Amino acid sequence: MRTMISISALLWGCGRGEPPPGTLQDLQLTSDATGETYDLQIFTPDALTSEEDATVVYLFDGPENLPAVMRQLGAALDGGSEPAVLVLIPGSNRVTDFTPTPNERGTNGGGQAAFVSFVIDELAPLVEAGGAGGSPERRVTFGHSLGGLLSATVWYDEPFATRAGIASPSMWWDGGLFFAKLAEAPLNVGPIVVTCGEEEPMGMLPYTSDFSERMRVDYGVDVTYECFANQTHQSALEPALGLTFRELL
């Protein structure tokens, strides 16, 4: 199922920034890898005159955060960032899809590998058929919280995207299991953006600062790291989007 609307016709209600003009396409896909049906969105800004060689940004939890995504993309484009195709991937089954294992809380995690297969093997070829993306150098992933864990994992392990926005990542999952992979170098070279909020719970600041420092020192990755003052876990999402768009586009 596909529908297309002009983004300029949408009302955002916040008044904190204007979305860039462009076309927002709704796309429903049922994944062979996960067996789930996903209601996705693809945004192409009018500033992008051709998809050929354009960057594609894959945003986990994207539809749920569409107004913030559009505000921050608009601000970044106004500041001189390159226009890009945005693929907004829902977090409708996020605890399962975004995590590598069930954790100590007994949640239904552990579907990450199948979901990554959906994104790389099923979704990306469809999105990039028009010429955008097509190589790791022309792809960016972005996620926040569990989505941040997923973005970090895809960047670290998969030959998919050299750039990543990793916002308030849930690297505490399953006793900090993610950190076991840091004994070996990441598969991609960056640059990456890593962020958190100063008022976040669960030791987010030490997790993100340690990860960022180890990437810089151990592997020479170009890391932009920022802990946003006076921001909570949820409120740190929007400035993380803005910083990612400014630094990586």
C-alpha positions in Angstrom: 0.0 0.0 0.0 1.4 3.4 -1.0 0.0 6.9 -0.6 1.8 10.2 -1.2 1.1 13.6 0.3 2.9 17.0 0.3 4.7 17.6 3.5 4.0 21.3 3.2 0.4 20.6 3.8 0.9 19.0 7.2 0.3 20.9 10.4 2.9 20.4 13.1 1.4 22.4 15.9 4.7 23.0 17.8 5.8 26.2 16.2 9.5 25.4 16.9 10.5 25.1 13.3 9.3 24.6 9.8 9.4 21.2 8.0 11.1 21.3 4.6 8.8 21.1 1.6 8.8 17.7 0.0 6.8 14.4 -0.5 6.0 12.0 2.2 5.1 8.5 1.0 3.4 5.8 3.1 4.5 2.3 2.5 3.3 -0.9 4.1 5.5 -4.0 3.9 5.2 -7.5 5.3 8.7 -8.9 6.1 9.7 -12.4 5.2 12.4 -12.2 7.9 10.3 -11.2 10.9 6.8 -12.1 9.7 5.5 -8.7 10.8 3.8 -5.9 8.8 5.3 -2.5 9.0 3.8 0.9 8.2 6.8 2.9 7.0 7.2 6.4 5.6 9.7 7.7 3.0 10.3 11.5 2.8 12.0 13.1 -0.2 12.7 16.8 0.1 12.0 19.1 -2.8 15.6 20.4 -2.4 16.8 17.0 -3.7 16.6 17.4 -7.4 17.8 13.9 -8.2 17.9 10.7 -6.1 21.0 9.6 -8.0 23.9 9.3 -5.5 21.8 10.9 -2.7 22.3 9.8 0.9 19.5 7.8 2.6 18.9 8.1 6.3 17.3 5.1 8.0 15.5 6.3 11.2 14.3 3.8 13.7 11.2 4.9 15.5 10.9 7.4 12.7 7.1 7.6 12.2 6.5 8.0 15.9 8.8 11.1 15.9 7.9 12.5 12.5 7.3 16.2 13.6 10.7 16.3 15.4 12.4 14.7 12.5 11.0 17.2 10.0 11.7 20.2 12.2 15.3 19.2 12.6 15.8 18.3 9.0 14.4 21.7 8.0 16.7 23.5 10.3 19.7 21.5 9.0 18.9 22.1 5.4 18.5 25.8 6.2 22.0 25.7 7.7 23.5 24.2 4.6 23.3 20.4 5.1 22.8 18.2 2.1 19.3 17.0 1.3 18.7 13.3 1.8 16.0 10.7 1.5 14.6 9.8 4.9 13.2 6.3 5.6 11.1 6.3 8.8 10.9 2.8 10.2 8.3 2.2 12.9 9.0 0.9 16.4 5.7 -0.9 16.6 7.4 -4.1 17.8 10.5 -2.4 19.1 11.3 -4.4 22.2 11.6 -7.5 20.0 12.9 -6.0 16.8 15.5 -3.7 18.3 17.2 -6.0 20.8 19.6 -8.9 20.5 18.4 -11.1 23.4 15.7 -11.3 26.1 17.0 -9.4 29.1 16.9 -9.9 32.8 13.4 -8.3 33.0 12.0 -11.2 31.0 10.9 -9.0 28.1 10.3 -10.4 24.6 13.6 -9.3 23.1 15.8 -11.1 20.8 14.5 -10.3 17.3 17.2 -7.9 16.3 19.0 -10.2 13.8 15.8 -10.9 11.8 14.9 -7.2 11.9 18.3 -6.1 10.6 17.8 -8.6 7.8 14.5 -7.0 7.0 16.1 -3.5 6.8 19.2 -4.5 4.8 17.8 -7.3 2.5 14.2 -6.3 2.0 13.6 -2.6 2.7 16.8 -1.0 1.4 16.7 -2.5 -2.1 13.2 -1.2 -2.5 14.0 2.3 -1.2 17.2 2.6 -3.2 15.9 1.3 -6.5 15.7 4.9 -7.8 19.4 5.5 -7.3 19.7 6.9 -3.8 21.9 5.1 -1.3 23.5 2.0 -3.0 26.6 1.9 -0.9 27.6 2.2 2.8 29.1 5.6 2.2 25.7 6.9 1.1 23.7 5.6 4.1 23.2 6.8 7.6 21.3 5.1 10.5 19.7 6.9 13.4 18.0 5.6 16.5 17.2 6.7 20.1 17.0 4.5 23.2 16.4 0.9 22.0 16.7 2.4 18.5 20.0 3.9 19.5 21.2 0.4 20.5 20.1 -0.9 17.1 21.8 2.0 15.2 25.0 1.3 17.1 24.8 -2.4 16.4 24.1 -2.0 12.6 27.0 0.5 12.4 29.4 -1.8 14.3 28.5 -5.1 12.7 27.1 -4.7 9.2 28.6 -3.5 5.9 25.6 -1.2 5.5 26.1 2.4 6.7 29.4 4.1 7.5 27.7 6.9 9.4 25.4 6.6 12.4 23.5 8.7 14.9 23.4 6.9 18.2 21.1 8.7 20.6 20.7 7.7 24.3 21.4 4.1 23.3 20.2 1.3 25.6 23.6 -0.2 25.9 22.7 -1.5 29.4 20.6 -4.2 27.7 21.3 -7.7 29.0 24.0 -6.5 31.4 25.7 -4.3 28.9 26.1 -7.1 26.3 26.9 -4.6 23.6 30.3 -3.8 25.1 31.5 -7.4 24.5 31.9 -6.5 20.8 34.2 -3.6 21.6 37.2 -6.0 21.8 37.2 -6.0 18.0 37.2 -2.9 15.7 33.9 -1.8 14.2 33.2 -2.8 10.7 32.6 0.9 9.6 34.9 3.9 10.0 32.3 6.6 10.8 31.9 9.5 11.4 29.3 8.9 14.1 27.3 11.1 16.4 26.7 9.9 20.0 24.5 11.8 22.4 22.6 11.5 25.7 20.8 13.8 28.1 22.3 15.1 31.3 19.3 13.9 33.4 18.9 10.4 31.9 18.6 7.4 34.2 20.3 4.0 34.1 23.8 5.3 33.8 23.3 6.6 30.3 26.1 9.1 30.6 28.9 6.7 31.5 27.7 4.2 28.8 27.7 6.8 26.0 30.9 8.6 27.1 32.8 5.3 27.5 31.7 4.0 24.1 32.6 7.3 22.5 36.0 7.5 24.1 36.9 3.9 23.2 35.9 4.4 19.6 38.1 7.5 19.4 41.1 6.1 21.3 41.1 2.4 20.3 40.0 2.6 16.7 40.4 6.2 15.5 36.7 6.7 14.8 35.6 10.3 14.1 33.1 10.7 17.0 31.0 13.8 17.8 29.8 13.3 21.4 27.5 15.5 23.3 25.6 15.2 26.6 22.8 17.8 26.4 22.4 19.9 29.5 19.1 19.7 31.4 17.7 17.1 29.0 15.9 13.9 30.0 15.9 10.6 28.1 12.9 11.7 26.0 13.7 15.4 25.6 17.2 14.6 24.4 15.8 13.0 21.2 15.2 16.2 19.2 18.5 17.8 19.8 20.2 14.5 18.9 18.3 14.5 15.6 19.5 18.1 14.9 23.1 17.3 15.7 23.0 14.2 13.6 21.6 15.9 10.5 24.1 18.8 10.9 27.2 16.6 11.3 26.4 13.7 9.0 24.6 15.3 6.0 
